[in-house]
Amino acid sequence: MDLTIRPLATPDDAAAFRTLNEEWITHHFTLEDEDGRQLDDPFGAIVEPGGEILVAELGGRVVGCVALRPAADGVYELSKMAVDPALRGRGVGRRVITAAVERARSLGATSLFLGSSTRLAPAVHLYESVGFTHVPREEIDMPYERADVFMVLRLDRAA
């Protein structure tokens, strides 16, 4: 699969970021206020404060995405991970997460955290397979009602 992963760069990329995330969120849950804030203005909500959004492009079309949101010195949230439903299970998500971890390291991150849901078992398994470990809810500040799985990847100890 000739997949290119690159930073979010255009209004069309932002629209694809929104569409991909709205699809999975509304399929399983309800859009929450924080979703709206980030999806309405991904450049202002995520990129300008020092984060980054990566998009996966296949044949000129954005088919996956993930955000890295700065939370504290050296700590980033891995957020808004989405893959086109037609391509799920074909390795796009793994490539996107791997690229995000590499990018986080290059940004000087010492750890990544995320919130997910037991209703998203394939995603949780993917996170586990790249090295994320489960932590208690109290260790992560997460604004989403849907989150009931909390995970961390310590980059300062990972090779």
LUMVOLO-240089 format. One record per atom (N, C-alpha, C): residue number from 1; atom name; x, y, z. Coordinates in nm, 4 decimals. Example, Ala and Ser with C-alpha at 12.3 -4.5 7.8 and 13.67 -1.06 7.14 Angstrom:
   k  a       px       py       pz
   1  N   1.3190  -0.5690   0.7800
   1 CA   1.2300  -0.4500   0.7800
   1  C   1.3200  -0.3300   0.7800
   2  N   1.2850  -0.2250   0.7080
   2 CA   1.3670  -0.1060   0.7140
   2  C   1.2900   0.0030   0.7870
END
This chain:
   k  a       px       py       pz
   1  N   0.0844  -0.1172   0.0000
   1 CA   0.0000   0.0000   0.0000
   1  C   0.0892   0.1237   0.0000
   2  N   0.0710   0.2109  -0.0969
   2 CA   0.1529   0.3306  -0.1131
   2  C   0.0950   0.4448  -0.0298
   3  N   0.1151   0.4360   0.1010
   3 CA   0.0596   0.5312   0.1961
   3  C   0.1643   0.6369   0.2291
   4  N   0.1247   0.7623   0.2252
   4 CA   0.2115   0.8728   0.2637
   4  C   0.1569   0.9331   0.3918
   5  N   0.2438   0.9539   0.4902
   5 CA   0.2024   1.0178   0.6150
   5  C   0.2759   1.1496   0.6255
   6  N   0.1977   1.2553   0.6451
   6 CA   0.2531   1.3909   0.6447
   6  C   0.1727   1.4784   0.7404
   7  N   0.2259   1.5970   0.7733
   7 CA   0.1511   1.6885   0.8595
   7  C   0.0273   1.7457   0.7895
   8  N  -0.0740   1.7724   0.8682
   8 CA  -0.1933   1.8434   0.8219
   8  C  -0.1486   1.9774   0.7656
   9  N  -0.1944   2.0119   0.6447
   9 CA  -0.1414   2.1324   0.5825
   9  C  -0.2468   2.2238   0.5210
  10  N  -0.3618   2.1724   0.4833
  10 CA  -0.4570   2.2517   0.4061
  10  C  -0.5964   2.2467   0.4675
  11  N  -0.6829   2.3372   0.4251
  11 CA  -0.8231   2.3286   0.4681
  11  C  -0.8886   2.1959   0.4270
  12  N  -0.8497   2.1401   0.3131
  12 CA  -0.9028   2.0092   0.2732
  12  C  -0.8577   1.9000   0.3699
  13  N  -0.7332   1.9080   0.4163
  13 CA  -0.6853   1.8133   0.5174
  13  C  -0.7687   1.8263   0.6452
  14  N  -0.7952   1.9503   0.6860
  14 CA  -0.8738   1.9743   0.8068
  14  C  -1.0149   1.9183   0.7913
  15  N  -1.0725   1.9319   0.6739
  15 CA  -1.2069   1.8775   0.6483
  15  C  -1.2045   1.7250   0.6564
  16  N  -1.0994   1.6633   0.6020
  16 CA  -1.0869   1.5166   0.6085
  16  C  -1.0672   1.4715   0.7535
  17  N  -0.9883   1.5449   0.8298
  17 CA  -0.9668   1.5162   0.9718
  17  C  -1.1006   1.5157   1.0441
  18  N  -1.1817   1.6147   1.0170
  18 CA  -1.3147   1.6246   1.0781
  18  C  -1.4023   1.5068   1.0368
  19  N  -1.4097   1.4802   0.9074
  19 CA  -1.4966   1.3740   0.8553
  19  C  -1.4590   1.2385   0.9121
  20  N  -1.3294   1.2060   0.9105
  20 CA  -1.2840   1.0769   0.9623
  20  C  -1.3182   1.0608   1.1102
  21  N  -1.2974   1.1654   1.1874
  21 CA  -1.3252   1.1564   1.3308
  21  C  -1.4742   1.1562   1.3613
  22  N  -1.5508   1.2376   1.2927
  22 CA  -1.6952   1.2361   1.3151
  22  C  -1.7540   1.0988   1.2841
  23  N  -1.6995   1.0315   1.1822
  23 CA  -1.7530   0.8995   1.1447
  23  C  -1.7423   0.8012   1.2610
  24  N  -1.6227   0.7853   1.3170
  24 CA  -1.6099   0.6844   1.4229
  24  C  -1.6758   0.7282   1.5521
  25  N  -1.6667   0.8569   1.5834
  25 CA  -1.7256   0.9028   1.7094
  25  C  -1.8768   0.8851   1.7063
  26  N  -1.9423   0.9328   1.6005
  26 CA  -2.0886   0.9243   1.5959
  26  C  -2.1379   0.7813   1.5732
  27  N  -2.0526   0.6953   1.5185
  27 CA  -2.0910   0.5551   1.5019
  27  C  -2.1025   0.4848   1.6375
  28  N  -2.0126   0.5192   1.7302
  28 CA  -2.0078   0.4515   1.8594
  28  C  -2.0581   0.5357   1.9765
  29  N  -2.0500   0.6673   1.9644
  29 CA  -2.0744   0.7567   2.0764
  29  C  -2.1498   0.8805   2.0291
  30  N  -2.1385   0.9869   2.1069
  30 CA  -2.1932   1.1176   2.0732
  30  C  -2.0783   1.2171   2.0714
  31  N  -2.0800   1.3097   1.9763
  31 CA  -1.9785   1.4154   1.9762
  31  C  -1.9901   1.4957   2.1043
  32  N  -1.8768   1.5219   2.1667
  32 CA  -1.8730   1.5986   2.2901
  32  C  -1.8186   1.7380   2.2614
  33  N  -1.8314   1.8276   2.3581
  33 CA  -1.7878   1.9662   2.3388
  33  C  -1.6416   1.9750   2.2954
  34  N  -1.5552   1.8970   2.3589
  34 CA  -1.4127   1.9026   2.3243
  34  C  -1.3882   1.8513   2.1823
  35  N  -1.4660   1.7533   2.1380
  35 CA  -1.4562   1.7092   1.9980
  35  C  -1.4852   1.8267   1.9056
  36  N  -1.5942   1.8946   1.9310
  36 CA  -1.6318   2.0080   1.8469
  36  C  -1.5247   2.1147   1.8428
  37  N  -1.4679   2.1464   1.9578
  37 CA  -1.3634   2.2488   1.9637
  37  C  -1.2455   2.2114   1.8748
  38  N  -1.2020   2.0868   1.8827
  38 CA  -1.0862   2.0432   1.8046
  38  C  -1.1189   2.0245   1.6568
  39  N  -1.2345   1.9694   1.6269
  39 CA  -1.2701   1.9424   1.4878
  39  C  -1.3113   2.0686   1.4130
  40  N  -1.3673   2.1669   1.4841
  40 CA  -1.4044   2.2933   1.4203
  40  C  -1.2820   2.3725   1.3756
  41  N  -1.1746   2.3651   1.4518
  41 CA  -1.0541   2.4425   1.4218
  41  C  -0.9290   2.3637   1.4622
  42  N  -0.8942   2.2604   1.3857
  42 CA  -0.7780   2.1799   1.4258
  42  C  -0.6469   2.2578   1.4268
  43  N  -0.6341   2.3555   1.3395
  43 CA  -0.5113   2.4352   1.3415
  43  C  -0.5029   2.5155   1.4705
  44  N  -0.6098   2.5834   1.5071
  44 CA  -0.6102   2.6652   1.6283
  44  C  -0.6097   2.5846   1.7566
  45  N  -0.6813   2.4733   1.7584
  45 CA  -0.6957   2.3946   1.8818
  45  C  -0.5791   2.2993   1.9062
  46  N  -0.5147   2.2543   1.7999
  46 CA  -0.4110   2.1521   1.8163
  46  C  -0.2741   2.1996   1.7678
  47  N  -0.2663   2.2516   1.6461
  47 CA  -0.1368   2.2852   1.5865
  47  C  -0.0758   2.4105   1.6489
  48  N  -0.1521   2.5190   1.6567
  48 CA  -0.0959   2.6454   1.7071
  48  C  -0.0444   2.6367   1.8509
  49  N  -0.1070   2.5589   1.9394
  49 CA  -0.0525   2.5463   2.0758
  49  C   0.0715   2.4564   2.0851
  50  N   0.1235   2.4100   1.9704
  50 CA   0.2458   2.3308   1.9723
  50  C   0.2265   2.1838   1.9411
  51  N   0.1070   2.1455   1.9002
  51 CA   0.0819   2.0064   1.8642
  51  C   0.0993   1.9840   1.7160
  52  N   0.0598   1.8679   1.6749
  52 CA   0.0704   1.8339   1.5340
  52  C  -0.0382   1.7340   1.4988
  53  N  -0.0841   1.7418   1.3772
  53 CA  -0.1781   1.6440   1.3234
  53  C  -0.1106   1.5797   1.2037
  54  N  -0.1096   1.4482   1.2033
  54 CA  -0.0569   1.3743   1.0892
  54  C  -0.1741   1.3157   1.0121
  55  N  -0.1633   1.3199   0.8797
  55 CA  -0.2640   1.2583   0.7949
  55  C  -0.1974   1.1518   0.7091
  56  N  -0.2719   1.0454   0.6848
  56 CA  -0.2273   0.9381   0.5962
  56  C  -0.3016   0.9548   0.4647
  57  N  -0.2263   0.9605   0.3568
  57 CA  -0.2835   0.9848   0.2252
  57  C  -0.2587   0.8637   0.1357
  58  N  -0.3610   0.8245   0.0640
  58 CA  -0.3531   0.7129  -0.0291
  58  C  -0.4230   0.7557  -0.1576
  59  N  -0.3497   0.7553  -0.2672
  59 CA  -0.4084   0.7948  -0.3944
  59  C  -0.4642   0.9362  -0.3942
  60  N  -0.3972   1.0264  -0.3226
  60 CA  -0.4408   1.1659  -0.3182
  60  C  -0.5565   1.1930  -0.2238
  61  N  -0.5975   1.0931  -0.1459
  61 CA  -0.7102   1.1084  -0.0538
  61  C  -0.6647   1.0792   0.0887
  62  N  -0.7061   1.1630   0.1836
  62 CA  -0.6729   1.1418   0.3244
  62  C  -0.7589   1.0263   0.3761
  63  N  -0.6901   0.9216   0.4262
  63 CA  -0.7600   0.8009   0.4707
  63  C  -0.7350   0.7690   0.6185
  64  N  -0.6541   0.8503   0.6843
  64 CA  -0.6268   0.8297   0.8256
  64  C  -0.5679   0.9541   0.8868
  65  N  -0.5732   0.9620   1.0201
  65 CA  -0.5184   1.0799   1.0875
  65  C  -0.4955   1.0493   1.2353
  66  N  -0.4164   1.1341   1.2966
  66 CA  -0.3923   1.1288   1.4400
  66  C  -0.3389   1.2651   1.4837
  67  N  -0.3718   1.3033   1.6060
  67 CA  -0.3233   1.4299   1.6605
  67  C  -0.2298   1.4045   1.7774
  68  N  -0.1315   1.4907   1.7904
  68 CA  -0.0434   1.4962   1.9066
  68  C  -0.0691   1.6306   1.9731
  69  N  -0.1275   1.6279   2.0927
  69 CA  -0.1610   1.7512   2.1637
  69  C  -0.0704   1.7662   2.2853
  70  N   0.0028   1.8804   2.2944
  70 CA   0.0885   1.8993   2.4117
  70  C   0.0031   1.9152   2.5375
  71  N   0.0430   1.8448   2.6439
  71 CA  -0.0312   1.8508   2.7693
  71  C   0.0536   1.9086   2.8822
  72  N   0.1815   1.8798   2.8802
  72 CA   0.2756   1.9280   2.9817
  72  C   0.4142   1.9169   2.9200
  73  N   0.5144   1.9604   2.9921
  73 CA   0.6502   1.9542   2.9398
  73  C   0.6877   1.8107   2.9041
  74  N   0.7043   1.7837   2.7757
  74 CA   0.7433   1.6516   2.7297
  74  C   0.6313   1.5494   2.7227
  75  N   0.5101   1.5884   2.7558
  75 CA   0.3963   1.4967   2.7575
  75  C   0.2952   1.5401   2.6520
  76  N   0.2565   1.4448   2.5672
  76 CA   0.1596   1.4710   2.4614
  76  C   0.0459   1.3704   2.4698
  77  N  -0.0724   1.4180   2.4347
  77 CA  -0.1862   1.3283   2.4194
  77  C  -0.1908   1.2799   2.2757
  78  N  -0.2050   1.1502   2.2560
  78 CA  -0.2333   1.0930   2.1252
  78  C  -0.3851   1.0939   2.1146
  79  N  -0.4366   1.1666   2.0166
  79 CA  -0.5800   1.1924   2.0110
  79  C  -0.6306   1.1900   1.8680
  80  N  -0.7596   1.1751   1.8546
  80 CA  -0.8277   1.1858   1.7247
  80  C  -0.7664   1.0939   1.6192
  81  N  -0.7370   0.9710   1.6613
  81 CA  -0.6868   0.8677   1.5701
  81  C  -0.8064   0.8114   1.4932
  82  N  -0.7989   0.8157   1.3610
  82 CA  -0.9093   0.7650   1.2795
  82  C  -0.8571   0.7090   1.1482
  83  N  -0.9270   0.6071   1.0985
  83 CA  -0.8953   0.5461   0.9696
  83  C  -1.0249   0.5287   0.8927
  84  N  -1.0198   0.5535   0.7636
  84 CA  -1.1344   0.5321   0.6759
  84  C  -1.1889   0.3913   0.6995
  85  N  -1.3193   0.3768   0.7227
  85 CA  -1.3754   0.2447   0.7516
  85  C  -1.3419   0.1392   0.6458
  86  N  -1.3319   0.1773   0.5213
  86 CA  -1.3021   0.0816   0.4136
  86  C  -1.1605   0.0259   0.4217
  87  N  -1.0726   0.0938   0.4983
  87 CA  -0.9326   0.0507   0.5063
  87  C  -0.8937  -0.0048   0.6428
  88  N  -0.9890  -0.0142   0.7343
  88 CA  -0.9565  -0.0668   0.8668
  88  C  -0.9144  -0.2125   0.8556
  89  N  -0.8187  -0.2492   0.9392
  89 CA  -0.7681  -0.3854   0.9385
  89  C  -0.6623  -0.4113   0.8329
  90  N  -0.6173  -0.3056   0.7658
  90 CA  -0.5174  -0.3221   0.6596
  90  C  -0.3833  -0.2562   0.6926
  91  N  -0.3631  -0.2208   0.8189
  91 CA  -0.2345  -0.1676   0.8619
  91  C  -0.2207  -0.0165   0.8595
  92  N  -0.3246   0.0542   0.8165
  92 CA  -0.3164   0.2008   0.8118
  92  C  -0.3018   0.2574   0.9528
  93  N  -0.3832   0.2108   1.0450
  93 CA  -0.3768   0.2601   1.1826
  93  C  -0.2407   0.2384   1.2454
  94  N  -0.1832   0.1209   1.2248
  94 CA  -0.0498   0.0914   1.2794
  94  C   0.0533   0.1877   1.2222
  95  N   0.0464   0.2130   1.0921
  95 CA   0.1426   0.3051   1.0296
  95  C   0.1249   0.4472   1.0834
  96  N   0.0005   0.4880   1.1026
  96 CA  -0.0267   0.6228   1.1541
  96  C   0.0261   0.6360   1.2970
  97  N  -0.0013   0.5374   1.3809
  97 CA   0.0457   0.5445   1.5198
  97  C   0.1984   0.5394   1.5259
  98  N   0.2588   0.4541   1.4473
  98 CA   0.4048   0.4462   1.4450
  98  C   0.4654   0.5798   1.4044
  99  N   0.4073   0.6433   1.3034
  99 CA   0.4557   0.7748   1.2603
  99  C   0.4360   0.8782   1.3707
 100  N   0.3241   0.8700   1.4427
 100 CA   0.2978   0.9647   1.5514
 100  C   0.3992   0.9478   1.6643
 101  N   0.4319   0.8244   1.6975
 101 CA   0.5304   0.7990   1.8031
 101  C   0.6671   0.8535   1.7607
 102  N   0.7051   0.8288   1.6368
 102 CA   0.8326   0.8817   1.5862
 102  C   0.8326   1.0345   1.5892
 103  N   0.7208   1.0938   1.5472
 103 CA   0.7120   1.2403   1.5469
 103  C   0.7168   1.2952   1.6896
 104  N   0.6494   1.2294   1.7821
 104 CA   0.6525   1.2738   1.9220
 104  C   0.7946   1.2728   1.9753
 105  N   0.8685   1.1676   1.9437
 105 CA   1.0091   1.1624   1.9868
 105  C   1.0879   1.2802   1.9300
 106  N   1.0639   1.3100   1.8013
 106 CA   1.1383   1.4199   1.7393
 106  C   1.0986   1.5550   1.7980
 107  N   0.9795   1.5639   1.8558
 107 CA   0.9349   1.6865   1.9234
 107  C   0.9891   1.6948   2.0660
 108  N   1.0594   1.5892   2.1104
 108 CA   1.1156   1.5877   2.2451
 108  C   1.0230   1.5289   2.3495
 109  N   0.9179   1.4613   2.3074
 109 CA   0.8241   1.4024   2.4026
 109  C   0.8916   1.2927   2.4838
 110  N   0.8568   1.2867   2.6120
 110 CA   0.9038   1.1783   2.6980
 110  C   0.7945   1.0742   2.7198
 111  N   0.6703   1.1138   2.6948
 111 CA   0.5612   1.0166   2.7054
 111  C   0.4397   1.0635   2.6262
 112  N   0.3579   0.9652   2.5915
 112 CA   0.2291   0.9883   2.5269
 112  C   0.1223   0.9250   2.6148
 113  N   0.0035   0.9841   2.6150
 113 CA  -0.1084   0.9218   2.6845
 113  C  -0.2305   0.9286   2.5947
 114  N  -0.3271   0.8450   2.6257
 114 CA  -0.4512   0.8468   2.5486
 114  C  -0.5651   0.7948   2.6335
 115  N  -0.6832   0.8307   2.5904
 115 CA  -0.8054   0.7752   2.6458
 115  C  -0.8780   0.7060   2.5333
 116  N  -0.9309   0.5889   2.5602
 116 CA  -1.0061   0.5153   2.4593
 116  C  -1.1279   0.4541   2.5272
 117  N  -1.1814   0.3505   2.4670
 117 CA  -1.3013   0.2888   2.5211
 117  C  -1.2980   0.1387   2.5015
 118  N  -1.3544   0.0666   2.5963
 118 CA  -1.3664  -0.0779   2.5823
 118  C  -1.4531  -0.1136   2.4617
 119  N  -1.5337  -0.0200   2.4136
 119 CA  -1.6153  -0.0436   2.2943
 119  C  -1.5311  -0.0419   2.1668
 120  N  -1.4054   0.0003   2.1771
 120 CA  -1.3146   0.0083   2.0629
 120  C  -1.2009  -0.0920   2.0811
 121  N  -1.2371  -0.2170   2.1026
 121 CA  -1.1374  -0.3207   2.1334
 121  C  -1.0256  -0.3309   2.0298
 122  N  -1.0531  -0.3238   1.8980
 122 CA  -0.9408  -0.3297   1.8030
 122  C  -0.8416  -0.2147   1.8216
 123  N  -0.8919  -0.0959   1.8524
 123 CA  -0.8025   0.0183   1.8749
 123  C  -0.7195  -0.0029   2.0012
 124  N  -0.7829  -0.0483   2.1080
 124 CA  -0.7101  -0.0724   2.2328
 124  C  -0.6010  -0.1769   2.2095
 125  N  -0.6329  -0.2821   2.1371
 125 CA  -0.5333  -0.3850   2.1063
 125  C  -0.4169  -0.3262   2.0255
 126  N  -0.4478  -0.2406   1.9291
 126 CA  -0.3430  -0.1761   1.8501
 126  C  -0.2515  -0.0934   1.9407
 127  N  -0.3105  -0.0138   2.0297
 127 CA  -0.2293   0.0666   2.1213
 127  C  -0.1393  -0.0230   2.2073
 128  N  -0.1953  -0.1320   2.2586
 128 CA  -0.1154  -0.2253   2.3384
 128  C  -0.0001  -0.2825   2.2558
 129  N  -0.0268  -0.3141   2.1307
 129 CA   0.0746  -0.3788   2.0462
 129  C   0.1914  -0.2876   2.0120
 130  N   0.1719  -0.1550   2.0213
 130 CA   0.2841  -0.0642   1.9964
 130  C   0.3502  -0.0165   2.1265
 131  N   0.3050  -0.0717   2.2397
 131 CA   0.3745  -0.0454   2.3654
 131  C   0.3004   0.0362   2.4693
 132  N   0.1798   0.0831   2.4397
 132 CA   0.1027   0.1547   2.5410
 132  C   0.0633   0.0577   2.6511
 133  N   0.0675   0.1055   2.7758
 133 CA   0.0260   0.0246   2.8903
 133  C  -0.0906   0.0928   2.9609
 134  N  -0.1738   0.0117   3.0229
 134 CA  -0.2918   0.0630   3.0936
 134  C  -0.2493   0.1285   3.2244
 135  N  -0.3158   0.2402   3.2543
 135 CA  -0.2928   0.3098   3.3806
 135  C  -0.4284   0.3424   3.4423
 136  N  -0.4314   0.3695   3.5725
 136 CA  -0.5577   0.4063   3.6370
 136  C  -0.6108   0.5396   3.5835
 137  N  -0.7401   0.5541   3.5855
 137 CA  -0.8090   0.6753   3.5387
 137  C  -0.7495   0.8012   3.6024
 138  N  -0.7127   0.7919   3.7262
 138 CA  -0.6632   0.9086   3.8008
 138  C  -0.5329   0.9641   3.7459
 139  N  -0.4610   0.8857   3.6675
 139 CA  -0.3327   0.9318   3.6137
 139  C  -0.3459   1.0192   3.4902
 140  N  -0.4660   1.0276   3.4338
 140 CA  -0.4836   1.0994   3.3075
 140  C  -0.5992   1.1980   3.3178
 141  N  -0.5731   1.3202   3.2746
 141 CA  -0.6773   1.4220   3.2682
 141  C  -0.7448   1.4091   3.1320
 142  N  -0.8674   1.3575   3.1306
 142 CA  -0.9357   1.3264   3.0054
 142  C  -1.0758   1.3883   3.0066
 143  N  -1.1063   1.4737   2.9074
 143 CA  -1.2354   1.5420   2.9092
 143  C  -1.3525   1.4632   2.8491
 144  N  -1.3294   1.3405   2.8049
 144 CA  -1.4335   1.2686   2.7320
 144  C  -1.5099   1.1708   2.8207
 145  N  -1.6422   1.1811   2.8190
 145 CA  -1.7280   1.0880   2.8922
 145  C  -1.7103   0.9455   2.8406
 146  N  -1.6836   0.9300   2.7099
 146 CA  -1.6753   0.7967   2.6492
 146  C  -1.5497   0.7197   2.6906
 147  N  -1.4497   0.7881   2.7423
 147 CA  -1.3225   0.7234   2.7764
 147  C  -1.3364   0.6393   2.9028
 148  N  -1.3041   0.5100   2.8893
 148 CA  -1.2984   0.4218   3.0057
 148  C  -1.1736   0.3330   3.0029
 149  N  -1.0833   0.3628   2.9078
 149 CA  -0.9533   0.2964   2.8973
 149  C  -0.8492   0.4081   2.8926
 150  N  -0.7471   0.3969   2.9767
 150 CA  -0.6452   0.5005   2.9864
 150  C  -0.5085   0.4344   2.9732
 151  N  -0.4257   0.4908   2.8842
 151 CA  -0.2990   0.4261   2.8513
 151  C  -0.1867   0.5282   2.8386
 152  N  -0.0640   0.4803   2.8613
 152 CA   0.0557   0.5634   2.8532
 152  C   0.1645   0.4867   2.7776
 153  N   0.2426   0.5602   2.7011
 153 CA   0.3628   0.5068   2.6375
 153  C   0.4785   0.5957   2.6819
 154  N   0.5720   0.5382   2.7558
 154 CA   0.6873   0.6136   2.8051
 154  C   0.7957   0.6085   2.6989
 155  N   0.8220   0.7217   2.6380
 155 CA   0.9190   0.7277   2.5282
 155  C   1.0614   0.7375   2.5776
 156  N   1.0796   0.7896   2.6970
 156 CA   1.2154   0.8045   2.7500
 156  C   1.2765   0.6689   2.7819
 157  N   1.1968   0.5630   2.7907
 157 CA   1.2490   0.4298   2.8192
 157  C   1.2374   0.3378   2.6986
 158  N   1.1619   0.3789   2.5984
 158 CA   1.1425   0.2926   2.4804
 158  C   1.2541   0.3175   2.3800
 159  N   1.2912   0.2140   2.3114
 159 CA   1.3977   0.2280   2.2115
 159  C   1.3387   0.2567   2.0759
END
